[in-house]
Amino acid sequence: MSNSLVSIITPTYNCGRFIEETIKSVQAQTYTEWEMIISDDCSTDDTREVIAPYLESDPRIKYICNEKNSGAAITRNNALKVAKGRWIAFLDSDDLWLPEKLERQIRFMEENGYAFSYTEYSEINEKSEELGVKVSGPKKITKWGMYGYCWPGCLTVMYDADVVGLIQIEDIKKNNDYAMWLKVILKADCFLYKENLARYRKRGGSISNHSYKALVNWHYKLFREADHRGKIASVFLTGGNMVLGVIKKIFYVKHLNRYEGI
């Protein structure tokens, strides 16, 4: 395992129209010691054709593909199995990073001795236009704080694999990133680097666009099936998540004018 290498975990499924911009945002990083593992869940669009030139021209970009369509949890698991870096970062195939994201976040973690961190991010639409929404979170998230709510945005998370080890999660269809943080938080508290260094693409199929009933059901399955909690504990934790979700919107989601500095 390389002491300075960052392994970027990028699951993808039918994101051919976005993934090139995602790759370019990684190539633009001021921190250059990285490998980008694109883990394909058997895309049926032109994803492979779009990334092919990058695979040929940049050896830091790796490509693996599931034997069959398996969902995001298995797709992330497979990428984590082949990751060689000390630092593990996550970037979905339609999201973007600002150029200094890796450099600043790694410096923040090294200077403070942190093994698990996240940053602020803002939302963009499918045309990569700012939506005027910036998302932050608590300065420190402990084990029970993470069980209370999934505060980190997946595209902002980084952890130290020397401390955390190999993470593999259950095969759940939704909230699989949250299932991962619930495992990582057992090894290290999570700290916020208070800078907006990423862009989350808001799309029609986003989990946040589904009904309240669906959200409750997916959270219950997370605690019951992925975290193996009892029925009562799963109901209690699901209820807590719903309450803290409202609190996050009040205190940590800032709505700005689209032309205001984000």
C-alpha positions in Angstrom: 0.0 0.0 0.0 1.5 3.3 -1.1 1.8 5.9 1.7 0.9 8.9 -0.5 -1.4 7.3 -3.1 -5.1 8.3 -3.2 -7.4 5.6 -4.5 -10.5 7.3 -5.9 -13.6 5.0 -5.9 -15.9 5.8 -8.8 -18.8 3.4 -9.4 -20.7 4.0 -12.6 -23.8 2.8 -14.4 -25.0 4.5 -17.6 -23.3 7.8 -16.9 -21.7 8.2 -20.3 -22.9 11.8 -20.7 -21.4 12.9 -17.4 -18.3 10.7 -16.7 -15.9 12.6 -19.0 -16.4 15.8 -17.0 -15.9 13.7 -13.8 -12.6 12.3 -15.1 -11.4 15.7 -16.1 -12.1 17.1 -12.6 -9.8 14.4 -11.2 -7.1 15.0 -13.8 -7.2 18.6 -12.9 -6.2 17.9 -9.2 -3.2 19.7 -7.9 -2.4 16.5 -6.0 -1.2 14.1 -8.7 -0.5 10.9 -6.8 -3.8 9.1 -7.3 -5.4 6.2 -9.0 -9.0 6.4 -10.2 -10.8 3.1 -10.2 -13.9 3.2 -12.4 -16.1 0.3 -11.4 -18.7 -0.3 -14.0 -22.0 -2.1 -13.1 -22.5 -3.4 -16.7 -23.5 -0.1 -18.3 -25.6 -0.4 -21.4 -24.9 3.1 -22.7 -21.6 4.5 -24.2 -19.8 4.7 -20.9 -17.0 2.4 -21.9 -16.5 4.2 -25.2 -16.3 7.6 -23.5 -13.7 6.5 -21.0 -11.6 4.4 -23.4 -9.3 7.3 -24.6 -8.6 8.2 -21.0 -7.7 4.6 -20.2 -5.2 4.6 -23.0 -3.7 8.0 -22.2 -3.6 8.1 -18.4 -2.3 4.9 -16.6 -3.6 6.3 -13.3 -7.2 5.6 -14.5 -8.2 1.9 -14.1 -11.4 0.2 -15.3 -13.1 -2.9 -13.9 -16.5 -4.2 -14.7 -18.9 -6.5 -12.8 -19.8 -9.9 -14.3 -23.4 -8.9 -14.1 -25.5 -5.9 -13.0 -25.1 -6.0 -9.2 -26.0 -2.5 -7.8 -23.9 0.3 -6.2 -22.9 -1.6 -3.0 -21.2 -4.5 -4.8 -19.8 -2.1 -7.4 -18.1 0.0 -4.7 -17.0 -3.1 -2.8 -15.2 -4.4 -5.9 -13.3 -1.2 -6.4 -12.3 -1.1 -2.8 -10.8 -4.7 -3.1 -8.3 -3.6 -5.7 -7.5 -0.1 -4.3 -3.8 0.3 -3.6 -3.7 3.7 -1.9 -3.4 4.7 1.7 -6.1 7.4 1.2 -9.5 6.3 0.0 -11.7 8.9 -1.6 -15.1 8.6 -3.3 -16.4 10.4 -6.4 -19.5 9.2 -8.2 -19.4 9.2 -12.0 -21.6 12.3 -12.4 -20.1 14.5 -9.6 -17.1 16.9 -9.7 -14.2 18.0 -7.6 -12.5 21.4 -7.5 -8.8 21.2 -8.4 -7.4 21.6 -4.9 -9.8 19.1 -3.3 -7.3 16.3 -2.7 -4.3 18.4 -1.8 -6.2 20.5 0.8 -8.1 17.6 2.4 -5.0 15.4 2.8 -3.0 18.3 4.3 -5.9 18.9 6.7 -5.9 15.2 7.8 -2.1 14.9 8.0 -1.6 18.1 10.0 -4.3 17.1 12.5 -3.8 13.3 12.6 -7.3 12.6 11.3 -8.2 9.3 9.7 -11.7 10.2 8.4 -12.9 13.5 7.0 -15.3 15.2 4.7 -15.8 18.6 3.1 -18.5 21.0 2.2 -20.1 20.8 -1.3 -22.6 22.6 -3.5 -25.3 21.4 -5.9 -25.3 21.6 -9.7 -27.9 20.5 -12.2 -27.5 18.2 -15.2 -26.0 21.0 -17.2 -23.3 21.6 -14.5 -25.0 24.9 -13.5 -24.9 26.0 -9.9 -28.2 25.6 -8.1 -27.3 28.0 -5.3 -27.3 25.3 -2.5 -24.2 24.7 -0.3 -24.2 21.8 2.2 -22.0 21.6 5.3 -22.2 19.6 8.5 -20.9 19.2 12.1 -17.2 19.9 12.8 -16.9 16.5 14.4 -19.0 13.3 14.0 -18.7 10.6 16.5 -20.1 7.1 16.3 -23.5 8.0 17.7 -23.5 11.2 15.6 -23.1 9.1 12.5 -25.8 6.8 13.5 -28.0 9.8 14.1 -27.7 11.0 10.5 -25.6 10.5 7.3 -23.9 13.9 7.5 -21.1 13.5 4.9 -21.7 13.9 1.2 -20.2 10.8 -0.5 -18.2 12.8 -3.0 -16.4 14.6 -0.2 -15.4 11.7 2.0 -11.8 10.5 2.5 -10.4 8.0 5.0 -7.0 6.5 5.9 -7.0 2.8 4.9 -3.9 2.2 7.2 -6.3 2.9 10.2 -9.6 1.8 8.8 -8.6 -1.3 6.7 -10.7 -2.8 3.9 -14.4 -1.9 4.1 -17.0 -4.1 2.5 -20.8 -3.6 3.0 -23.9 -5.6 2.6 -25.7 -5.7 -0.7 -28.4 -3.1 -0.1 -29.9 -1.0 -3.0 -30.1 2.4 -1.3 -28.0 4.2 1.4 -25.0 2.0 0.6 -22.6 5.0 1.2 -24.2 5.5 4.6 -23.6 1.8 5.4 -20.0 2.3 4.6 -19.6 5.3 6.9 -21.2 3.3 9.7 -18.3 0.9 9.4 -15.6 3.5 9.1 -16.9 5.5 12.1 -16.2 2.5 14.3 -12.5 3.0 13.6 -12.2 6.8 13.6 -14.2 9.9 14.3 -15.0 12.0 11.2 -14.0 15.7 10.9 -15.2 18.5 8.6 -12.8 20.4 6.5 -14.8 23.6 6.2 -14.2 24.4 2.5 -16.5 23.9 -0.4 -14.4 21.6 -2.7 -17.0 19.5 -4.6 -20.0 19.6 -6.8 -22.9 17.2 -6.3 -25.0 16.7 -9.4 -28.7 16.8 -8.6 -30.6 14.5 -10.9 -34.1 13.2 -11.3 -33.4 9.8 -9.8 -31.7 11.1 -6.7 -32.7 9.4 -3.4 -33.6 12.8 -2.0 -36.3 13.2 -4.6 -38.2 10.2 -3.5 -41.2 10.1 -1.2 -41.0 10.3 2.6 -42.4 6.8 2.9 -39.6 5.4 0.6 -36.9 7.2 2.6 -38.2 5.7 5.8 -38.3 2.3 4.3 -34.7 2.6 2.9 -33.4 3.8 6.2 -35.0 1.0 8.1 -33.5 -1.6 5.7 -30.1 0.1 6.2 -30.1 -0.5 10.0 -31.9 -3.8 9.9 -30.2 -5.5 7.0 -26.9 -3.8 6.5 -26.1 -2.9 10.1 -27.9 -6.0 11.6 -29.7 -4.1 14.3 -32.9 -5.4 15.9 -36.3 -4.3 14.8 -36.8 -1.8 17.7 -33.4 -0.3 17.4 -33.9 0.0 13.6 -37.2 1.8 14.1 -35.6 4.1 16.7 -32.6 4.9 14.5 -34.8 5.5 11.5 -36.9 8.0 13.4 -33.8 9.8 14.6 -32.6 10.1 11.1 -35.9 11.7 10.0 -35.7 14.3 12.8 -32.0 15.1 12.2 -32.6 15.4 8.5 -34.9 18.4 9.2 -32.2 19.8 11.5 -29.6 19.5 8.8 -31.8 21.4 6.4 -32.2 24.2 8.9 -28.6 24.5 10.1 -26.3 23.1 7.4 -28.0 23.7 4.0 -27.5 27.2 2.8 -29.5 28.6 -0.1 -27.7 31.3 -2.0 -28.4 33.4 -5.0 -27.1 31.4 -8.0 -24.8 34.2 -8.9 -23.5 34.6 -5.4 -20.1 33.2 -4.5 -20.5 29.6 -3.5 
